[in-house]
Amino acid sequence: MRVGYVAIVGRPNVGKSTLLNHLIGQKVSITSRKPQTTRHRILGIKTTEDAQFVFVDTPGIHRAEQRPMNRRMNETALQSLAEVDAVLWVVEALRWTSDDERVLLSLAALSCPVILVLNKIDQVTRKGELLPFIDQVQDKLKFHCILPVSALRAQQLDVLEKEVFALLSEGVPIYPADWVTDKSMRFLAMEVIREKVVRQLGEELPYEAAVEIEFFKEDERLVDIAAIIYIQKDSQKKIVIGSKGARLKSIGSAAREDIEKLVEKKVMLRLWVKVKEGWTENSTFIDTVALLDHLAMLEQTNQPLDQS
């Protein structure tokens, strides 16, 4: 078999998580229209008869690093480039920004092949501008190839997979064939809840919410989950809860439906909202939440999300 790690990198909001989900055929990384939705390193695993692709979704690399949370996201993304077999650098077709230049600096010293993925071609109305754009970017780095795709519409992803396959080395599978991620169900539940917060309150709370799973218990018929949504201000707490609890109920209902699809059984989900002032500036808090997530993953490595 051919086996290898493939990092998916790029600036925020270019469609990296959407690309990962469509490449493996299942949702393991949360998405929204808001940049910096992805905060963690997420593995997406696709095993076929002749290959195992281990895609590494990363937070968006960006210039602004004033807050500890932003610095941690950049560190996570850059660390994911170590010891991968190939890199998919995702940029938005016809759009080049200073954050793309920041990514370019990070990739300049890599020795592994880099495929430039021009995403969102379904949104390009003037197709004739694609070739001049490719001419503009092709000399920025020595690319293995440049591929226009639409991650959302799954256009050209079969071609992309063939190019990645050619870059993998012969070896034995790293993960069991039925795994699609290394993350625990507890971690995925946390991310689903955060996705619903971002999607429903993205304008009011674009980056201000964190989620911690306080209780997770699963039996044959039911998964019982209690989670805390952390925000920074009392005024934000009212926004999350909403009038007579309507917004929090809506977030919980949407999250519960998605988690039930993942676990294929009933879910009891209880949510609380707590104020943690300045948590995005608090390195200790960020480290603690990350550690709890990691420990939860280790506790449940015998319960991976499988392809069934």
C-alpha positions as CSV (number, residue, x, y, z in Angstrom):
1,M,0.0,0.0,0.0
2,R,0.9,3.6,-0.3
3,V,0.7,5.4,3.1
4,G,1.5,8.9,4.3
5,Y,0.6,12.1,6.1
6,V,-0.7,15.1,4.1
7,A,-1.0,18.5,5.7
8,I,-3.8,20.9,4.6
9,V,-2.6,24.4,5.2
10,G,-3.6,27.9,4.2
11,R,-4.8,31.2,5.6
12,P,-8.1,31.4,7.5
13,N,-11.4,30.8,5.7
14,V,-10.1,29.3,2.5
15,G,-12.1,26.0,2.9
16,K,-9.5,23.7,4.4
17,S,-11.9,21.9,6.7
18,T,-14.5,21.6,3.9
19,L,-11.8,20.1,1.7
20,L,-10.9,17.6,4.4
21,N,-14.5,16.5,5.0
22,H,-15.1,15.9,1.3
23,L,-11.8,14.1,0.7
24,I,-12.6,11.5,3.3
25,G,-16.4,11.5,2.7
26,Q,-17.4,12.2,6.3
27,K,-17.5,15.3,8.5
28,V,-14.8,15.3,11.1
29,S,-13.8,18.9,11.1
30,I,-16.2,21.7,11.9
31,T,-16.9,24.5,9.4
32,S,-18.5,27.9,9.2
33,R,-18.2,31.1,7.2
34,K,-16.2,32.7,10.0
35,P,-12.4,32.6,9.7
36,Q,-10.4,30.8,12.4
37,T,-13.2,28.3,13.1
38,T,-10.6,25.5,13.3
39,R,-8.5,25.8,16.4
40,H,-7.1,22.2,16.7
41,R,-5.1,19.8,14.6
42,I,-7.6,17.4,13.1
43,L,-6.7,14.1,11.4
44,G,-8.9,12.8,8.6
45,I,-8.1,9.2,7.6
46,K,-9.2,7.6,4.3
47,T,-8.3,4.0,3.6
48,T,-8.8,2.4,0.2
49,E,-7.7,-0.9,-1.3
50,D,-4.2,0.4,-2.2
51,A,-3.7,3.5,0.1
52,Q,-4.1,5.1,3.4
53,F,-4.3,8.9,3.3
54,V,-3.8,10.7,6.6
55,F,-4.9,14.3,6.1
56,V,-4.0,16.8,8.7
57,D,-6.4,19.8,8.9
58,T,-4.8,22.8,10.6
59,P,-5.9,26.2,11.9
60,G,-5.5,29.1,9.4
61,I,-2.0,30.6,9.4
62,H,-2.3,34.4,9.8
63,R,-0.2,37.4,10.5
64,A,-2.1,38.7,13.6
65,E,-0.6,37.0,16.6
66,Q,-1.3,39.5,19.4
67,R,-3.4,37.2,21.5
68,P,-2.2,33.9,23.0
69,M,-5.0,32.0,21.2
70,N,-3.9,33.3,17.8
71,R,-0.2,32.5,18.6
72,R,-1.3,29.0,19.6
73,M,-3.3,28.5,16.4
74,N,-0.3,29.5,14.3
75,E,2.0,27.2,16.3
76,T,-0.4,24.3,15.9
77,A,-0.5,24.9,12.1
78,L,3.2,25.2,11.7
79,Q,4.0,22.2,13.9
80,S,1.8,20.1,11.7
81,L,4.2,20.6,8.8
82,A,6.9,18.5,10.5
83,E,7.4,15.1,9.0
84,V,4.5,15.1,6.5
85,D,4.9,13.5,3.1
86,A,3.1,16.2,1.2
87,V,1.3,19.6,1.7
88,L,-1.9,20.8,0.2
89,W,-1.7,24.6,0.2
90,V,-5.2,25.9,-0.1
91,V,-5.7,29.4,-1.5
92,E,-8.9,31.1,-2.8
93,A,-9.0,31.3,-6.5
94,L,-8.4,34.8,-7.8
95,R,-7.6,36.2,-4.4
96,W,-4.2,36.6,-2.9
97,T,-3.7,38.3,0.5
98,S,-0.9,39.2,3.0
99,D,-1.9,36.1,5.0
100,D,-1.2,34.0,1.9
101,E,2.3,35.6,1.9
102,R,2.6,34.6,5.5
103,V,1.9,31.0,4.6
104,L,4.4,31.2,1.7
105,L,7.2,32.1,4.1
106,S,6.3,29.1,6.3
107,L,6.5,26.7,3.3
108,A,9.6,28.1,1.7
109,A,12.0,25.8,3.6
110,L,10.0,22.6,3.2
111,S,11.6,19.7,1.4
112,C,8.4,17.8,0.8
113,P,6.2,18.3,-2.3
114,V,3.6,21.1,-2.2
115,I,0.4,21.0,-4.2
116,L,-1.3,24.4,-4.7
117,V,-5.0,24.0,-4.4
118,L,-7.0,26.8,-5.9
119,N,-10.3,26.4,-4.0
120,K,-13.8,27.9,-4.6
121,I,-13.7,27.8,-8.4
122,D,-17.5,27.4,-8.2
123,Q,-17.7,31.0,-7.1
124,V,-15.5,32.3,-10.0
125,T,-17.8,33.9,-12.6
126,R,-15.0,35.1,-14.9
127,K,-13.3,31.7,-15.7
128,G,-11.0,33.5,-18.1
129,E,-9.2,35.1,-15.2
130,L,-8.0,31.7,-13.8
131,L,-5.1,31.2,-16.2
132,P,-3.6,34.7,-15.5
133,F,-4.0,34.1,-11.8
134,I,-2.2,30.7,-12.1
135,D,0.6,32.5,-14.1
136,Q,0.8,35.0,-11.2
137,V,1.2,32.4,-8.4
138,Q,3.1,29.6,-10.1
139,D,6.5,31.1,-9.6
140,K,6.0,31.8,-5.9
141,L,7.2,28.3,-5.0
142,K,8.3,25.2,-6.7
143,F,4.9,23.3,-6.8
144,H,4.4,19.7,-7.6
145,C,1.3,20.9,-9.4
146,I,-1.5,23.5,-9.3
147,L,-5.1,22.3,-9.2
148,P,-8.3,24.4,-9.3
149,V,-11.0,22.7,-7.2
150,S,-14.3,23.3,-5.5
151,A,-14.2,21.6,-2.1
152,L,-17.8,22.4,-1.4
153,R,-19.0,21.0,-4.7
154,A,-16.4,18.1,-4.7
155,Q,-15.2,19.3,-8.1
156,Q,-11.7,17.9,-9.2
157,L,-11.2,16.2,-5.9
158,D,-10.7,12.8,-7.6
159,V,-7.9,14.4,-9.6
160,L,-6.4,15.8,-6.4
161,E,-6.5,12.4,-4.7
162,K,-4.6,10.8,-7.6
163,E,-1.9,13.5,-7.4
164,V,-1.6,12.9,-3.6
165,F,-1.5,9.1,-4.1
166,A,1.5,9.5,-6.4
167,L,3.4,11.3,-3.6
168,L,2.9,8.7,-0.9
169,S,5.4,6.1,0.0
170,E,5.0,2.3,0.2
171,G,4.3,1.1,3.7
172,V,1.8,-0.5,6.1
173,P,-1.3,1.3,7.3
174,I,-0.8,3.6,10.3
175,Y,-4.4,3.3,11.5
176,P,-7.1,0.6,11.4
177,A,-9.0,0.6,8.1
178,D,-12.3,1.6,9.7
179,W,-11.0,4.8,11.4
180,V,-11.8,8.2,9.8
181,T,-10.2,10.3,12.6
182,D,-8.0,9.8,15.6
183,K,-10.2,12.1,17.7
184,S,-12.5,10.7,20.4
185,M,-16.3,11.1,20.3
186,R,-16.0,13.4,23.3
187,F,-13.7,15.7,21.3
188,L,-16.0,15.7,18.3
189,A,-19.0,16.5,20.4
190,M,-17.2,19.5,21.8
191,E,-16.4,20.7,18.3
192,V,-19.9,20.2,17.1
193,I,-21.2,22.4,20.0
194,R,-18.7,25.1,19.2
195,E,-19.6,25.0,15.5
196,K,-23.3,25.7,16.4
197,V,-22.2,28.6,18.6
198,V,-20.1,30.1,15.8
199,R,-22.7,29.6,13.1
200,Q,-25.6,31.0,15.1
201,L,-23.7,33.8,16.9
202,G,-20.8,34.5,14.5
203,E,-21.7,38.2,14.2
204,E,-22.1,38.8,17.9
205,L,-19.3,36.5,19.1
206,P,-17.0,35.8,16.2
207,Y,-14.1,34.4,18.2
208,E,-15.1,34.7,21.8
209,A,-16.5,31.3,22.7
210,A,-14.8,28.1,23.9
211,V,-16.4,24.8,24.9
212,E,-15.5,22.3,27.5
213,I,-17.1,18.8,27.9
214,E,-17.7,18.5,31.6
215,F,-19.4,15.1,31.6
216,F,-19.5,12.3,28.9
217,K,-21.0,8.9,29.4
218,E,-22.1,6.4,26.8
219,D,-24.0,3.2,27.0
220,E,-25.7,0.9,24.5
221,R,-28.8,3.2,24.1
222,L,-27.8,6.7,25.1
223,V,-25.0,9.3,25.2
224,D,-25.2,11.7,28.2
225,I,-23.2,14.9,27.7
226,A,-22.9,18.0,29.8
227,A,-20.9,20.9,28.4
228,I,-19.9,24.5,29.3
229,I,-19.8,27.3,26.8
230,Y,-17.2,29.9,28.0
231,I,-17.5,33.5,26.9
232,Q,-15.6,36.7,28.0
233,K,-18.3,39.1,29.2
234,D,-21.6,39.1,31.1
235,S,-23.2,40.9,28.1
236,Q,-22.2,38.0,25.9
237,K,-23.8,35.6,28.3
238,K,-27.2,37.1,27.6
239,I,-26.6,36.9,23.9
240,V,-25.8,33.2,24.1
241,I,-28.7,32.3,26.3
242,G,-31.1,34.5,24.4
243,S,-34.7,35.6,25.3
244,K,-36.1,33.0,27.8
245,G,-33.2,30.7,26.9
246,A,-34.3,30.4,23.2
247,R,-30.8,30.8,21.7
248,L,-29.1,28.3,24.0
249,K,-32.0,25.9,23.3
250,S,-31.5,26.3,19.5
251,I,-27.7,25.8,19.8
252,G,-28.3,22.7,21.9
253,S,-30.9,21.2,19.6
254,A,-28.8,21.7,16.5
255,A,-25.7,20.2,18.2
256,R,-27.7,17.3,19.6
257,E,-29.0,16.4,16.1
258,D,-25.4,16.3,14.6
259,I,-24.0,14.4,17.5
260,E,-26.7,11.8,17.2
261,K,-25.7,11.3,13.6
262,L,-22.1,10.6,14.7
263,V,-22.9,8.2,17.5
264,E,-26.0,6.7,15.9
265,K,-28.0,6.7,19.1
266,K,-30.0,9.1,21.3
267,V,-28.1,12.0,22.9
268,M,-29.0,13.9,26.1
269,L,-27.2,17.2,25.9
270,R,-27.1,19.8,28.7
271,L,-25.4,23.2,28.2
272,W,-24.3,25.9,30.6
273,V,-22.9,29.3,29.9
274,K,-20.1,30.7,32.0
275,V,-18.1,33.9,31.9
276,K,-14.3,33.6,31.9
277,E,-13.1,37.2,31.4
278,G,-10.2,37.6,29.0
279,W,-9.9,33.8,28.3
280,T,-8.4,34.4,24.8
281,E,-5.6,36.4,26.5
282,N,-5.0,33.7,29.2
283,S,-2.4,31.2,28.1
284,T,-3.0,29.0,31.2
285,F,-6.7,28.7,30.5
286,I,-6.0,27.8,26.8
287,D,-3.5,25.2,27.8
288,T,-5.8,23.7,30.4
289,V,-8.7,23.3,28.0
290,A,-6.3,21.8,25.4
291,L,-5.0,19.4,28.0
292,L,-8.5,18.3,29.0
293,D,-9.4,17.7,25.4
294,H,-6.2,15.6,24.9
295,L,-6.8,13.5,28.0
296,A,-10.4,12.9,26.9
297,M,-9.0,11.7,23.6
298,L,-6.6,9.3,25.3
299,E,-9.4,8.0,27.5
300,Q,-11.5,7.1,24.5
301,T,-9.0,5.9,21.9
302,N,-10.8,2.5,22.0
303,Q,-14.0,4.2,20.7
304,P,-12.9,5.8,17.4
305,L,-15.4,7.2,14.9
306,D,-15.5,4.6,12.1
307,Q,-16.6,4.7,8.5
308,S,-19.9,2.8,9.2
